[in-house]
């Protein structure tokens, strides 16, 4: 396999993980919530921590970058933004 093919596979796996993580953590949070509602009695520290961790994981997964190749300002790496520049055509 060439280096570009390996990089393509890595990019595909990364995008798949970014798409799968919110779905999986959201489903786990819903199932956990149903389980907590079904049980009677106090929730306990372990379930409280588990619920909080699942909630934070779900919210953080929604903040995952849209593109693995995006730079800090959302523009892809290696590209130039000519917004507001005059006379500079590339």
C-alpha positions, 0 to 999 in steps of 0.5 A: 500500500502506498502512503497516500492509500494508508492516509486515506484509510486513516482519514476514513477511520477518523471520520467514522469515529467522529460520526459514530461517537455521538451516536454511540454515546447518545444511545448509551445515555438514553439506555442508561436513563431508562435503566435509572427510571426503572429502578426504585430507590436511591441512585447512588454515587456510581450511577450518578458518576456514570450518568455525568460521564455519559452526558459529558462524553455526549456533549463533547462528542458534538464538539468534535471537529468537522474535518480532521484536516481543518486548521484552527480557524476552520480552513483546511491545512495548506490552503490560503484565504484571500478574503479581503486581499486585493491584487493577490490572485493565486 
